[in-house]
Amino acid sequence: MSSHPFADTPDPPYVAVIFTSVRTPGDNGYAVMAASMAELAREQPGFLGIESAREDVGITVSYWTDQTAAQGWKRVAAHLVAQRRGRDVWYDDYRVRIATVERDYGRDSSPLDPG
């Protein structure tokens, strides 16, 4: 496992599912379900990694090998239950965005580096 907080993704292309949300007050079982969903996602075919941050707006990005893998995660039964609970209890508002990552670079590389 990597020592940094970022998902250890392969060279692009791959798919990013970006979930941004505004929570309702209180936990109402959210923390337990969020941890459970992160663990379950790791077991799914095509899962590459996950990154999450929460302040006023929460952002969770999960990374998948392709659209088929990302769509498969959306249809996992336990994830469907969590989605329903999110709409009914945990989120005042949310957005889901799906993107294909074309470039991936950081501190030790530049956007011009091929690797």
C-alpha positions as CSV (number, residue, x, y, z in Angstrom):
1,M,0.0,0.0,0.0
2,S,1.2,3.5,-0.8
3,S,2.3,5.9,1.9
4,H,0.5,8.9,0.3
5,P,-3.3,9.5,0.5
6,F,-3.8,9.2,-3.3
7,A,-5.2,6.2,-5.2
8,D,-2.4,4.2,-6.9
9,T,-3.8,4.4,-10.4
10,P,-2.3,3.0,-13.6
11,D,-1.3,5.0,-16.6
12,P,-4.4,6.5,-18.3
13,P,-6.9,6.0,-19.7
14,Y,-9.2,4.9,-16.8
15,V,-12.6,6.1,-15.5
16,A,-13.2,8.4,-12.5
17,V,-16.6,8.5,-10.7
18,I,-16.8,11.8,-8.9
19,F,-19.4,12.0,-6.1
20,T,-19.8,15.4,-4.5
21,S,-22.3,15.9,-1.7
22,V,-23.7,18.1,1.0
23,R,-24.6,16.1,4.1
24,T,-27.6,16.4,6.4
25,P,-27.0,17.0,10.1
26,G,-25.9,14.0,12.3
27,D,-24.3,10.7,11.4
28,N,-27.4,8.5,11.2
29,G,-25.2,5.5,10.4
30,Y,-23.3,7.2,7.6
31,A,-19.7,6.6,8.8
32,V,-20.3,2.8,9.2
33,M,-21.9,2.6,5.7
34,A,-19.2,4.7,4.1
35,A,-16.5,2.5,5.4
36,S,-18.4,-0.6,4.4
37,M,-18.9,0.8,0.8
38,A,-15.2,1.6,0.5
39,E,-14.3,-2.0,1.5
40,L,-16.9,-3.5,-0.8
41,A,-15.7,-1.3,-3.7
42,R,-12.2,-2.6,-3.3
43,E,-13.5,-6.1,-3.9
44,Q,-15.2,-5.2,-7.2
45,P,-13.8,-6.2,-10.6
46,G,-12.0,-3.2,-12.2
47,F,-11.6,-1.2,-9.0
48,L,-8.4,0.9,-9.0
49,G,-8.7,3.1,-6.0
50,I,-10.6,5.7,-4.0
51,E,-9.9,9.2,-2.6
52,S,-12.2,11.1,-0.3
53,A,-12.4,14.5,1.5
54,R,-15.1,16.2,3.5
55,E,-15.6,19.7,4.8
56,D,-18.7,21.7,3.8
57,V,-18.8,19.7,0.6
58,G,-17.8,16.1,0.5
59,I,-15.9,14.7,-2.5
60,T,-15.3,11.0,-3.2
61,V,-13.6,9.9,-6.3
62,S,-13.5,6.2,-7.2
63,Y,-11.3,5.0,-10.1
64,W,-12.2,2.1,-12.4
65,T,-10.5,0.4,-15.3
66,D,-13.4,1.3,-17.7
67,Q,-17.0,2.3,-17.9
68,T,-18.2,-1.3,-17.6
69,A,-16.5,-1.7,-14.2
70,A,-17.9,1.7,-13.0
71,Q,-21.4,0.7,-14.1
72,G,-21.0,-2.7,-12.4
73,W,-20.3,-1.0,-9.1
74,K,-23.4,1.2,-9.5
75,R,-25.5,-2.0,-9.7
76,V,-24.1,-3.9,-6.7
77,A,-27.0,-4.7,-4.3
78,A,-25.5,-3.4,-1.1
79,H,-24.4,-0.2,-3.0
80,L,-28.0,0.2,-4.2
81,V,-29.2,0.1,-0.6
82,A,-26.6,2.8,0.4
83,Q,-27.6,5.0,-2.6
84,R,-31.3,4.8,-1.5
85,R,-30.3,5.6,2.1
86,G,-28.2,8.5,0.9
87,R,-31.1,10.0,-1.0
88,D,-33.5,9.5,1.9
89,V,-31.3,10.3,4.9
90,W,-27.7,11.4,4.4
91,Y,-27.6,14.0,1.6
92,D,-29.2,17.4,1.2
93,D,-27.8,17.4,-2.3
94,Y,-25.4,15.5,-4.4
95,R,-23.9,15.2,-7.9
96,V,-22.3,12.2,-9.7
97,R,-20.0,12.9,-12.6
98,I,-18.3,10.3,-14.7
99,A,-15.0,11.1,-16.5
100,T,-12.3,9.4,-18.5
101,V,-8.9,10.3,-17.1
102,E,-6.6,11.2,-20.0
103,R,-3.6,12.5,-18.1
104,D,-2.3,11.8,-14.6
105,Y,0.7,13.6,-13.1
106,G,1.9,15.0,-9.8
107,R,4.7,16.6,-7.9
108,D,7.4,14.4,-9.2
109,S,6.3,14.5,-12.8
110,S,5.0,17.1,-15.2
111,P,2.2,17.1,-17.7
112,L,4.8,16.8,-20.4
113,D,6.4,13.7,-19.0
114,P,5.2,10.5,-20.7
115,G,5.3,8.6,-17.4
